[in-house]
Amino acid sequence: MLGAGCGSGTEHPGPISVRELREAQTFPYYRVYWAGPSFRGQHLSAADGLRGYIERIGDSLYYGDCVKSKGIFGGGSCVLPLQVTTVIYRLHSNAPLGPQSNTVLRGVPATIYDHGHSIEIYTGREAIDVFSDTLSDALAAAQQLEPINAPGSATGPLPAPVYCPGLAGTIPSTVAHVMASLPHRICQRDAAQEAFAETLET
């Protein structure tokens, strides 16, 4: 990981090295998303790649200043313009995320949480977490996400998730429509299985 200047605030990491970028581009396990080589004037400064990969946390790309360690920014004048983490989705409820709002981004379900600083987007087998300093930056990044290690586009819809996201709280009609339209009627099947399991417990 790159971490120059984390203590002093007077030095800043340069753009990601060719080796580290190549490692991200050849990550073998699943699609990893990024917002391009730069985001709003902040260059891509680090990537986990295969060496930094932790299965339960996912694989991340970092933009801007001062990456101290995986998923942690800070120190001196360091800022958090953008971190994009892609992980294989594991079924869970979003209730522990606290106050949140559900929406549709790039044609797929998404949840905005952490007072608007974070967005979780559900696509394919993965969940993409976008962490930023403002909601406007997080939304802007979401609109230009594309795979760094597979064919894809930064425009248009993302692939529909093959699972039913465990959304919590209010489900707007637009989100409910997308959820009901997911491949193989996965949300309806999950709801039927849950209802059947409840009958066995009574």
Disulfide bonds with the S-S distance in Angstrom:
Cys6-Cys66 2.35
Cys66-Cys78 2.48
Cys164-Cys187 2.16
